[in-house]
Structures are given as structure tokens and as C-alpha cells.
Amino acid sequence: MKGALLAEQPVVGVLGNGLDVVYPRSNRDLYRDVAWRGCLLSEFPPGTPPIGRNFPRRNRIISGLTCGVVVVEAPARSGALITAQLALDQGRDVFAVPGNVDAACSAGSNGLLREGAIVVQHGWDVMEEYQALFPDKVHPWTGQTALSSYPRELAELREPPWHFEQPSPRVSGNSEKKIDNCGGKPYSESEELISTLSDDERTVTSQLSDDLRHVDDVIAGSGLPAARVLASLTLLEVKGLAVRHPGKFYSLVRNNAREG
């Protein structure tokens, strides 16, 4: 939220208490800035204290205002998972940042990935999902354009605060858009990886090629339930065998494309 304010972008703060209650008190300055340069929203009457049960109720408004939610890190019993479920119920996209498999703080977010959440490794993974939906608002950033679009205090920085890789509508042999290092392995090693896939992953892989294919077509062609297809696609991304493109299109990573 502070980053959006610094970049002079619209900000909406949804509260789990009355509008006249600042919680936590350490956010008083942020509260003032959002009220001045954006919008504070609450369905609770003035004077309502920050009661725990109000926040899951508040979260349904947050997810409803978005195109998608990003879960960066969440343990198994996290409020972020409630928000993710609300987003799914509302037809929103759910993104998750993968964490160490043995880290308790990532158990919830890794679980979302197993269930088909969209993998996020850097900011552009989220932005490119909406490039086709908002072509006039979402575009690849370079250091130069990023600096020219930020306010003066950011332009004084020697380097831009963020850098996104230039996306490509098709995956080429030298593409850097990989989920992990599997895509850079020799073909024989990738072929060995394919041999370890589950039945669902094999079925989904058979529906993919170098050409882009929409997720709905993959689901229809596989004959599997949508949830299992989405989970398999996520795992194929993590393994470096498939890549997701804007507009919910998928393709095989070309180096790993198999015959038949």
C-alpha cells in the first residue's frame, strides 16, 4: 500500500473496524495518507473496535474489489487462506509464492499451489496475467520507463526499485521465463523427468504442445475434473515442463516438448 501511494496510484483501504478507529495505532500516518489520497472503506459503524471475527468478514470485500489475490507466505491455519477461498468463491484468480517444502510458514501457500493456484516468482508473473484484459494499463516495464513514470523522489534513485523481465508471447529456446532450472537441463534429463509424472500430469501434458492452448480446452480434452487439471498445470510449471501465458493459455516448454 505504501508503494502504491509513493507511485501516486489509487489506494483503497478496507477496515475491519469503524472508520474512526485507527488500528493498529502505529498505522496512523498510513491511515491519514490513504484517507487523503485514496479511499477508506468499512461496513462497520463508527466506534466499532477491531474484533477478530470482523476481519474474515472484511476480507470478502478486499477479494471482491480485486481481479486476483496473491498469497506470499501463509502457514496452514492462516487468515490469508480464508481470503484465497473467498476469492475463489467470487471467481477471482489466486496466486501464490512457493516456499520451502519443510517450512511451516509456507505450508498454506504451498497447499494453494497444489490445488492449482498460479505460481508467482516475481511481480511480472501477476501483471502478465492481466495484460490481455487491460492492454492499455499493463505493459512490460524497463528501468528507463519505470524511472520516467515514478514521482521525483523515486526518480532520484540510481536504479529503479523493481525490474520486470520483458515477456514474450511465445516461449523460445533461449527464454528466461522458467519456473525453475528444469527447463535448462539437457533433453535426456527432461525426458527422465517426464517419466516420473503422475497419471494426471501425463494426461495434461498430452493436451499441451508448443502452441498456446486455453485452460478450458485443456480441461475439456483431458476429461479430468477442472481442479485436478489446474493442480497438474501448476506442478508442470514448477517442474519446468509447462509455461503459463496471459489470458490463461498454456504451452509446453519447447526444450521439453516430447514426441507423440
C-alpha positions in Angstrom: 0.0 0.0 0.0 2.9 2.4 0.8 4.4 1.6 -2.6 1.1 2.4 -4.4 0.9 5.7 -2.5 4.6 6.6 -3.4 3.8 5.8 -7.0 0.8 8.1 -6.8 -1.6 5.3 -7.6 -5.2 4.9 -6.3 -5.4 3.2 -3.0 -8.4 1.6 -1.1 -8.1 0.6 2.5 -10.7 -1.8 3.8 -11.1 -1.8 7.5 -12.3 -4.4 10.0 -13.5 -1.7 12.4 -15.2 1.6 12.3 -13.7 4.4 10.1 -12.9 6.5 13.2 -10.8 3.7 14.8 -7.1 3.6 13.7 -5.8 0.0 14.1 -3.0 -0.7 14.7 -2.2 2.8 16.1 1.3 2.6 14.5 -0.5 2.9 11.1 -1.9 6.4 12.0 0.3 8.1 9.3 -0.7 5.5 6.7 -4.3 5.9 7.6 -4.1 9.6 7.1 -2.3 9.2 3.7 -4.9 6.7 2.4 -7.8 8.9 3.5 -6.2 11.9 1.8 -5.0 10.3 -1.5 -7.4 7.3 -1.8 -10.3 5.8 0.0 -11.0 4.2 3.4 -13.9 1.7 3.4 -15.8 0.0 6.2 -19.2 -1.7 6.6 -19.0 -1.3 10.3 -20.5 1.7 12.2 -18.2 4.3 13.8 -16.8 3.2 17.1 -16.7 -0.5 16.2 -13.5 -1.9 17.7 -11.1 -4.2 15.8 -12.7 -7.6 16.9 -11.1 -10.7 15.4 -14.3 -12.1 13.9 -14.7 -8.9 11.8 -11.6 -9.4 9.7 -12.6 -12.5 7.7 -15.9 -10.7 7.0 -13.8 -7.7 5.9 -11.6 -9.9 3.7 -14.5 -10.8 1.4 -14.7 -7.1 0.4 -10.9 -7.0 -0.3 -11.1 -10.0 -2.5 -14.2 -8.7 -4.2 -12.5 -5.5 -5.2 -9.7 -7.3 -6.9 -9.0 -9.3 -10.1 -6.9 -11.7 -8.1 -5.2 -12.1 -4.7 -1.5 -13.0 -4.1 -0.6 -15.2 -1.1 3.1 -14.5 -0.4 3.5 -16.7 2.7 0.9 -18.5 4.8 1.0 -21.2 7.4 -1.6 -24.0 7.4 -4.0 -22.0 9.5 -3.7 -18.5 8.1 -6.3 -15.8 7.5 -4.7 -15.4 4.1 -6.2 -18.8 3.1 -9.6 -17.6 4.1 -9.1 -14.6 1.7 -7.9 -17.0 -1.0 -11.0 -19.2 -0.6 -13.3 -16.1 -0.7 -11.5 -15.0 -3.9 -12.2 -18.4 -5.5 -15.8 -18.3 -4.5 -16.1 -14.9 -6.2 -14.4 -16.1 -9.4 -11.1 -14.2 -8.8 -7.7 -15.5 -9.6 -5.5 -16.9 -6.8 -1.7 -16.5 -6.9 0.9 -18.0 -4.5 4.6 -17.7 -4.0 6.2 -21.1 -3.5 8.2 -21.6 -0.3 10.4 -24.3 1.2 8.5 -27.6 1.4 9.6 -28.1 5.1 8.8 -24.5 6.2 5.7 -24.3 8.4 5.2 -20.7 7.4 4.8 -21.8 3.7 2.5 -24.8 4.3 -0.6 -22.9 3.4 0.7 -21.2 0.3 2.3 -24.4 -1.0 -1.0 -26.1 -0.4 -2.7 -23.5 -2.7 -0.1 -24.3 -5.4 -1.0 -28.0 -5.1 -4.6 -27.1 -5.6 -4.0 -25.0 -8.8 -3.0 -21.5 -7.7 -0.9 -19.5 -10.2 2.8 -19.7 -9.4 4.4 -16.3 -8.7 8.2 -15.8 -8.7 8.3 -12.1 -9.5 5.9 -9.2 -10.0 5.5 -9.7 -13.7 4.0 -13.2 -13.2 1.0 -11.4 -11.8 0.9 -8.4 -14.2 1.1 -10.5 -17.3 -2.0 -12.4 -16.3 -4.0 -9.2 -17.0 -2.0 -7.9 -19.9 -4.7 -9.1 -22.4 -7.5 -7.9 -20.2 -6.1 -4.4 -19.7 -3.7 -3.8 -22.6 -3.7 0.0 -22.1 -2.7 -0.3 -18.4 -0.5 -3.3 -18.2 2.7 -3.3 -20.2 6.3 -4.5 -19.8 8.5 -2.2 -17.8 12.1 -1.4 -18.3 14.3 0.5 -16.0 14.0 3.6 -18.2 10.3 3.7 -18.4 9.9 2.8 -14.8 12.0 5.8 -13.7 10.2 8.2 -16.0 6.8 7.1 -14.6 7.7 7.4 -10.9 7.5 10.6 -8.9 10.6 12.7 -8.3 11.7 11.0 -5.1 11.9 7.7 -6.8 13.5 9.1 -10.0 16.4 10.3 -7.9 17.3 6.6 -7.3 20.2 5.3 -9.4 18.3 2.1 -10.1 14.6 1.6 -10.4 13.1 -0.2 -7.3 11.7 -3.0 -9.4 12.7 -4.6 -12.7 10.5 -6.9 -14.7 11.7 -9.1 -17.5 10.4 -8.5 -21.0 7.7 -11.1 -21.5 7.3 -13.0 -24.8 4.0 -14.2 -26.2 5.7 -17.5 -27.2 8.4 -19.4 -25.4 11.6 -19.7 -27.3 14.5 -22.0 -26.8 16.6 -19.3 -25.1 13.7 -17.9 -23.0 14.5 -17.0 -19.4 10.8 -17.4 -18.4 11.3 -20.6 -16.5 9.7 -21.7 -13.3 12.9 -23.5 -12.1 16.1 -24.9 -13.6 14.5 -28.0 -15.1 13.9 -26.2 -18.4 17.7 -25.7 -18.7 18.6 -29.3 -18.4 19.6 -31.5 -21.4 16.8 -33.2 -23.2 17.7 -36.6 -21.8 17.3 -35.3 -18.3 14.0 -33.6 -19.1 12.8 -36.9 -20.7 13.7 -38.7 -17.5 11.7 -36.1 -15.5 8.7 -36.7 -17.8 8.8 -40.4 -17.0 8.2 -39.6 -13.3 5.0 -37.6 -13.8 1.7 -38.7 -12.2 -1.1 -40.1 -14.3 -2.9 -36.7 -14.2 0.2 -34.8 -15.2 0.8 -37.2 -18.1 -2.8 -36.7 -19.3 -2.5 -32.9 -19.0 0.9 -32.9 -20.8 -0.6 -34.9 -23.7 -3.0 -31.9 -24.2 -0.1 -29.4 -24.5 2.3 -28.6 -27.3 4.5 -25.7 -28.4 1.3 -23.9 -29.5 -0.8 -21.9 -27.0 -3.8 -23.7 -25.6 -6.5 -22.2 -23.4 -7.0 -23.9 -20.0 -10.7 -24.6 -20.8 -9.6 -26.6 -23.9 -7.0 -28.5 -21.8 -9.7 -29.4 -19.2 -12.2 -30.5 -21.9 -9.6 -32.5 -23.8 -8.2 -34.2 -20.7 -11.6 -35.5 -19.4 -10.4 -34.7 -15.8 -12.1 -32.5 -13.2 -11.0 -28.9 -13.5 -9.4 -28.8 -10.1 -7.1 -31.8 -10.9 -6.2 -30.2 -14.3 -5.3 -26.9 -12.6 -3.3 -28.6 -9.9 -1.4 -30.6 -12.6 -0.7 -27.5 -14.7 0.8 -25.8 -11.6 3.0 -28.8 -10.9 4.1 -28.9 -14.5 5.1 -25.2 -14.2 7.0 -25.9 -11.1 8.8 -28.8 -12.8 9.7 -26.6 -15.7 7.7 -28.6 -18.3 4.9 -26.1 -19.0 4.6 -22.4 -19.1 1.6 -20.2 -18.5 0.8 -17.2 -20.8 -1.5 -14.2 -20.4 -5.2 -15.0 -20.8 -4.9 -18.4 -19.1 -3.1 -20.0 -22.1 -0.5 -22.8 -21.6 2.2 -24.4 -23.7 5.0 -26.9 -23.2 8.4 -25.5 -22.6 9.9 -26.1 -26.1 13.1 -27.8 -24.9 10.9 -30.3 -23.1 8.3 -31.0 -25.8 8.1 -34.7 -26.4 7.1 -36.5 -29.5 3.6 -38.1 -29.6 
